[in-house]
Amino acid sequence: MHPLRHPKYAIAVGLLFVLVGLVYWLVPEIGHWHVDYAGVTMLATLGIAMALMAYVLIAGSPNE
């Protein structure tokens, strides 16, 4: 089966990083500590980039 039939796997790879960024933002926010917004932005952007790259790699794989 071609992996492109399940692009949700590519989305799951990106969502993993976005969820880590969300936790990275929520824990200091709830604890009233200093929030590292640069780290949150970097993790969210990394999640988007990883999902896009995983989709590109899956789309370019052979149909075997």
CNS distance restraints for C-alpha pairs under 8 A (distance, minus, plus):
assign (resid   1 and name CA) (resid   5 and name CA) 7.86 0.50 0.50
assign (resid   1 and name CA) (resid  63 and name CA) 7.45 0.50 0.50
assign (resid   1 and name CA) (resid  64 and name CA) 7.10 0.50 0.50
assign (resid   2 and name CA) (resid  62 and name CA) 7.71 0.50 0.50
assign (resid   2 and name CA) (resid  63 and name CA) 5.31 0.50 0.50
assign (resid   2 and name CA) (resid  64 and name CA) 6.67 0.50 0.50
assign (resid   3 and name CA) (resid   7 and name CA) 7.29 0.50 0.50
assign (resid   3 and name CA) (resid  58 and name CA) 6.27 0.50 0.50
assign (resid   4 and name CA) (resid  55 and name CA) 7.95 0.50 0.50
assign (resid   4 and name CA) (resid  58 and name CA) 5.83 0.50 0.50
assign (resid   4 and name CA) (resid  59 and name CA) 5.89 0.50 0.50
assign (resid   7 and name CA) (resid  11 and name CA) 6.57 0.50 0.50
assign (resid   7 and name CA) (resid  55 and name CA) 6.69 0.50 0.50
assign (resid   8 and name CA) (resid  12 and name CA) 5.98 0.50 0.50
assign (resid   9 and name CA) (resid  13 and name CA) 6.41 0.50 0.50
assign (resid  10 and name CA) (resid  14 and name CA) 6.68 0.50 0.50
assign (resid  10 and name CA) (resid  51 and name CA) 5.16 0.50 0.50
assign (resid  10 and name CA) (resid  52 and name CA) 7.37 0.50 0.50
assign (resid  10 and name CA) (resid  54 and name CA) 5.08 0.50 0.50
assign (resid  10 and name CA) (resid  55 and name CA) 5.22 0.50 0.50
assign (resid  10 and name CA) (resid  58 and name CA) 7.87 0.50 0.50
assign (resid  11 and name CA) (resid  15 and name CA) 6.04 0.50 0.50
assign (resid  11 and name CA) (resid  51 and name CA) 5.24 0.50 0.50
assign (resid  11 and name CA) (resid  55 and name CA) 7.79 0.50 0.50
assign (resid  12 and name CA) (resid  16 and name CA) 6.12 0.50 0.50
assign (resid  12 and name CA) (resid  51 and name CA) 7.41 0.50 0.50
assign (resid  13 and name CA) (resid  17 and name CA) 7.23 0.50 0.50
assign (resid  13 and name CA) (resid  47 and name CA) 7.42 0.50 0.50
assign (resid  13 and name CA) (resid  50 and name CA) 6.63 0.50 0.50
assign (resid  13 and name CA) (resid  51 and name CA) 5.72 0.50 0.50
assign (resid  13 and name CA) (resid  54 and name CA) 7.38 0.50 0.50
assign (resid  14 and name CA) (resid  18 and name CA) 6.46 0.50 0.50
assign (resid  14 and name CA) (resid  46 and name CA) 7.61 0.50 0.50
assign (resid  14 and name CA) (resid  47 and name CA) 4.13 0.50 0.50
assign (resid  14 and name CA) (resid  48 and name CA) 5.60 0.50 0.50
assign (resid  14 and name CA) (resid  49 and name CA) 7.25 0.50 0.50
assign (resid  14 and name CA) (resid  50 and name CA) 5.19 0.50 0.50
assign (resid  14 and name CA) (resid  51 and name CA) 4.11 0.50 0.50
assign (resid  14 and name CA) (resid  52 and name CA) 7.74 0.50 0.50
assign (resid  15 and name CA) (resid  19 and name CA) 5.90 0.50 0.50
assign (resid  15 and name CA) (resid  47 and name CA) 6.10 0.50 0.50
assign (resid  15 and name CA) (resid  48 and name CA) 7.84 0.50 0.50
assign (resid  15 and name CA) (resid  51 and name CA) 7.52 0.50 0.50
assign (resid  16 and name CA) (resid  20 and name CA) 6.31 0.50 0.50
assign (resid  16 and name CA) (resid  47 and name CA) 6.99 0.50 0.50
assign (resid  17 and name CA) (resid  21 and name CA) 6.18 0.50 0.50
assign (resid  17 and name CA) (resid  43 and name CA) 5.94 0.50 0.50
assign (resid  17 and name CA) (resid  44 and name CA) 6.49 0.50 0.50
assign (resid  17 and name CA) (resid  46 and name CA) 6.73 0.50 0.50
assign (resid  17 and name CA) (resid  47 and name CA) 4.58 0.50 0.50
assign (resid  18 and name CA) (resid  22 and name CA) 6.19 0.50 0.50
assign (resid  18 and name CA) (resid  43 and name CA) 6.21 0.50 0.50
assign (resid  18 and name CA) (resid  44 and name CA) 4.74 0.50 0.50
assign (resid  18 and name CA) (resid  45 and name CA) 7.89 0.50 0.50
assign (resid  18 and name CA) (resid  46 and name CA) 7.77 0.50 0.50
assign (resid  18 and name CA) (resid  47 and name CA) 5.15 0.50 0.50
assign (resid  18 and name CA) (resid  48 and name CA) 7.65 0.50 0.50
assign (resid  19 and name CA) (resid  23 and name CA) 6.24 0.50 0.50
assign (resid  20 and name CA) (resid  24 and name CA) 6.01 0.50 0.50
assign (resid  20 and name CA) (resid  43 and name CA) 7.24 0.50 0.50
assign (resid  21 and name CA) (resid  25 and name CA) 6.21 0.50 0.50
assign (resid  21 and name CA) (resid  39 and name CA) 7.53 0.50 0.50
assign (resid  21 and name CA) (resid  40 and name CA) 4.98 0.50 0.50
assign (resid  21 and name CA) (resid  41 and name CA) 7.55 0.50 0.50
assign (resid  21 and name CA) (resid  43 and name CA) 5.07 0.50 0.50
assign (resid  21 and name CA) (resid  44 and name CA) 5.80 0.50 0.50
assign (resid  22 and name CA) (resid  26 and name CA) 6.01 0.50 0.50
assign (resid  22 and name CA) (resid  40 and name CA) 7.10 0.50 0.50
assign (resid  23 and name CA) (resid  27 and name CA) 5.94 0.50 0.50
assign (resid  24 and name CA) (resid  28 and name CA) 7.28 0.50 0.50
assign (resid  24 and name CA) (resid  39 and name CA) 7.87 0.50 0.50
assign (resid  24 and name CA) (resid  40 and name CA) 6.38 0.50 0.50
assign (resid  25 and name CA) (resid  29 and name CA) 6.29 0.50 0.50
assign (resid  25 and name CA) (resid  35 and name CA) 6.29 0.50 0.50
assign (resid  25 and name CA) (resid  36 and name CA) 7.36 0.50 0.50
assign (resid  25 and name CA) (resid  37 and name CA) 7.45 0.50 0.50
assign (resid  25 and name CA) (resid  40 and name CA) 6.09 0.50 0.50
assign (resid  26 and name CA) (resid  30 and name CA) 5.95 0.50 0.50
assign (resid  27 and name CA) (resid  31 and name CA) 6.11 0.50 0.50
assign (resid  28 and name CA) (resid  32 and name CA) 5.78 0.50 0.50
assign (resid  28 and name CA) (resid  33 and name CA) 4.75 0.50 0.50
assign (resid  28 and name CA) (resid  34 and name CA) 6.16 0.50 0.50
assign (resid  28 and name CA) (resid  35 and name CA) 5.58 0.50 0.50
assign (resid  29 and name CA) (resid  33 and name CA) 6.27 0.50 0.50
assign (resid  29 and name CA) (resid  34 and name CA) 7.54 0.50 0.50
assign (resid  29 and name CA) (resid  35 and name CA) 6.49 0.50 0.50
assign (resid  36 and name CA) (resid  40 and name CA) 6.51 0.50 0.50
assign (resid  37 and name CA) (resid  41 and name CA) 6.05 0.50 0.50
assign (resid  38 and name CA) (resid  42 and name CA) 6.03 0.50 0.50
assign (resid  39 and name CA) (resid  43 and name CA) 6.10 0.50 0.50
assign (resid  40 and name CA) (resid  44 and name CA) 6.19 0.50 0.50
assign (resid  41 and name CA) (resid  45 and name CA) 6.07 0.50 0.50
assign (resid  42 and name CA) (resid  46 and name CA) 5.96 0.50 0.50
assign (resid  43 and name CA) (resid  47 and name CA) 6.13 0.50 0.50
assign (resid  44 and name CA) (resid  48 and name CA) 6.48 0.50 0.50
assign (resid  45 and name CA) (resid  49 and name CA) 6.20 0.50 0.50
assign (resid  46 and name CA) (resid  50 and name CA) 5.94 0.50 0.50
assign (resid  47 and name CA) (resid  51 and name CA) 6.14 0.50 0.50
assign (resid  48 and name CA) (resid  52 and name CA) 6.23 0.50 0.50
assign (resid  49 and name CA) (resid  53 and name CA) 6.08 0.50 0.50
assign (resid  50 and name CA) (resid  54 and name CA) 5.94 0.50 0.50
assign (resid  51 and name CA) (resid  55 and name CA) 6.15 0.50 0.50
assign (resid  52 and name CA) (resid  56 and name CA) 6.24 0.50 0.50
assign (resid  53 and name CA) (resid  57 and name CA) 6.11 0.50 0.50
assign (resid  54 and name CA) (resid  58 and name CA) 6.12 0.50 0.50
assign (resid  55 and name CA) (resid  59 and name CA) 5.98 0.50 0.50
assign (resid  56 and name CA) (resid  60 and name CA) 6.12 0.50 0.50
assign (resid  57 and name CA) (resid  61 and name CA) 6.27 0.50 0.50
